Amino acid sequence: MDDAPYDPSGFDDIIRDIRRYLDDADSIFRRKERLDKDQRDYYARTMVLFALSNRIMDLARLVCLERRYVSGDEPVKNKVLFKRLHDHSVLSWDLRQEMIALVNFRNKVSHHFSELSRDDLEMMYALIPVYNEFISLMELEHSRARFQTKRNMIIGAVLVAVVLILLWYFS
């Protein structure tokens, strides 16, 4: 990845996916769990939380790149993204720890699925308000990045204009 700011449509796509996964999670977790042999509800709950966790990490990475908390050529683990957001006073310590718990859940689903319990799923689903808080903070950081980019472009244009006027005046 290059170090240039991301296209805002990428941000919008991630937010749209996250909102859809949150709606899906609500729908799946609200219905009564079937105790059937194929464990459809268990897998549905696991997969919607897994997809949600991946997109939340995509959002963290995108915002960290936009705000230059990490560089595009720097290989950064997911937990480090939340550490950087905390280091730049975007996330509180508690929120950082909750997001790291999400990374741990995602890794458990990916690499140790057989160790995953229904309690793990319920615990992660109970953190939906925390994820919503995180999303709100990332939307704010994204707007700050866009504002900063626009401000820098205006300042650059004004400086070029001043230099051209001075060159014309002194020529």
C-alpha positions in Angstrom: 0.0 0.0 0.0 1.2 3.5 -0.7 1.2 6.3 1.9 -1.5 8.4 0.1 -4.8 9.0 1.9 -7.5 6.5 1.1 -10.4 7.1 -1.3 -13.4 8.2 0.9 -15.5 5.6 -0.9 -13.4 2.9 0.7 -14.3 4.4 4.1 -18.0 4.5 3.1 -17.9 0.9 1.9 -16.4 -0.3 5.2 -19.0 1.7 7.3 -21.8 0.3 5.1 -20.5 -3.3 5.7 -20.1 -2.8 9.4 -23.7 -1.4 9.7 -25.0 -4.4 7.7 -23.1 -6.9 9.9 -24.4 -5.1 13.1 -28.0 -5.4 11.8 -27.4 -9.1 10.9 -25.9 -9.8 14.3 -29.0 -8.2 16.0 -31.3 -10.3 13.9 -29.3 -13.6 14.4 -28.8 -13.1 18.1 -32.4 -12.1 18.8 -34.0 -15.2 17.4 -34.2 -18.2 19.6 -31.3 -20.5 19.1 -32.2 -23.9 17.7 -30.8 -26.9 19.3 -30.4 -28.8 16.1 -27.6 -31.1 15.1 -26.2 -28.9 12.3 -25.6 -25.9 14.6 -26.7 -23.4 12.0 -27.3 -20.6 14.6 -23.9 -21.2 16.2 -22.1 -20.9 12.8 -24.2 -17.9 11.7 -23.4 -16.1 15.0 -19.7 -16.9 14.7 -19.5 -15.8 11.1 -21.3 -12.6 11.5 -19.1 -11.6 14.4 -16.0 -12.7 12.5 -17.0 -10.6 9.5 -17.8 -7.7 11.7 -14.4 -8.0 13.5 -12.5 -8.1 10.1 -14.3 -4.9 8.9 -13.7 -3.1 12.2 -10.0 -3.9 11.8 -10.1 -2.7 8.2 -11.7 0.6 9.5 -8.9 1.0 12.1 -6.2 0.4 9.5 -7.8 2.8 7.1 -8.1 5.6 9.7 -4.6 5.0 11.0 -3.3 5.3 7.4 -5.4 8.4 6.7 -4.2 10.2 9.9 -0.6 8.9 9.4 -0.5 7.0 12.6 1.0 4.2 10.6 2.7 4.3 7.2 1.5 2.2 4.2 4.8 0.3 3.9 4.9 -0.6 7.6 3.6 -4.1 8.4 1.3 -3.5 11.3 -0.5 -6.2 13.4 -4.1 -5.5 14.2 -3.4 -5.0 17.9 -0.9 -2.3 17.1 -3.5 -0.3 15.2 -5.5 0.1 18.4 -2.3 0.9 20.3 -1.5 3.7 17.9 -5.1 5.0 18.1 -4.7 5.1 21.9 -1.2 6.6 21.6 -2.7 9.5 19.6 -5.5 10.0 22.2 -8.2 8.7 19.9 -9.1 5.7 22.1 -9.3 5.5 25.8 -7.4 2.7 27.6 -10.6 0.8 28.2 -11.8 1.1 24.6 -8.3 0.0 23.4 -8.5 -3.1 25.6 -12.0 -4.0 24.4 -10.9 -3.7 20.7 -7.9 -5.9 21.5 -10.3 -8.4 22.9 -12.1 -8.3 19.5 -8.7 -9.0 17.8 -8.2 -12.0 20.1 -11.7 -13.2 19.3 -11.0 -12.9 15.6 -7.8 -14.8 15.9 -9.5 -17.5 18.0 -12.1 -18.0 15.3 -9.4 -18.0 12.6 -6.9 -20.3 14.2 -8.6 -22.1 17.1 -12.2 -22.5 16.1 -12.6 -25.7 18.0 -11.9 -23.8 21.3 -14.6 -21.3 20.7 -17.6 -21.5 23.0 -21.1 -20.1 22.9 -20.1 -18.0 25.9 -17.4 -16.4 23.8 -20.0 -15.5 21.2 -22.4 -14.0 23.7 -19.6 -12.0 25.3 -18.5 -10.5 21.9 -22.1 -9.8 21.0 -22.6 -8.0 24.4 -19.8 -5.6 23.3 -21.8 -4.2 20.3 -22.2 -0.8 22.1 -18.4 -0.7 22.4 -18.1 -1.3 18.7 -20.6 1.5 18.0 -18.6 3.8 20.1 -15.4 2.8 18.2 -17.2 3.4 14.9 -18.3 6.9 16.0 -14.7 7.8 16.9 -13.4 6.5 13.6 -16.0 8.6 11.7 -14.8 11.6 13.6 -11.1 10.9 12.9 -12.0 10.4 9.2 -13.7 13.8 9.1 -10.7 15.3 10.7 -8.4 13.8 8.1 -10.6 15.1 5.3 -10.7 18.6 6.9 -6.9 18.6 7.4 -6.4 17.5 3.7 -8.6 20.3 2.5 -7.0 22.9 4.8 -3.5 21.8 3.5 -4.6 22.1 -0.1 -6.0 25.7 0.5 -2.8 26.7 2.4 -0.7 25.3 -0.5 -2.7 27.2 -3.1 -2.5 30.4 -1.2 1.3 30.0 -0.8 1.7 29.4 -4.5 -0.4 32.4 -5.3 1.7 34.6 -2.9 4.9 33.3 -4.5 3.6 34.1 -8.0 2.5 37.6 -6.9 5.9 38.3 -5.4 7.7 37.0 -8.4 5.6 39.1 -10.7 6.0 42.2 -8.4 9.8 41.9 -8.2 10.3 41.1 -11.9 
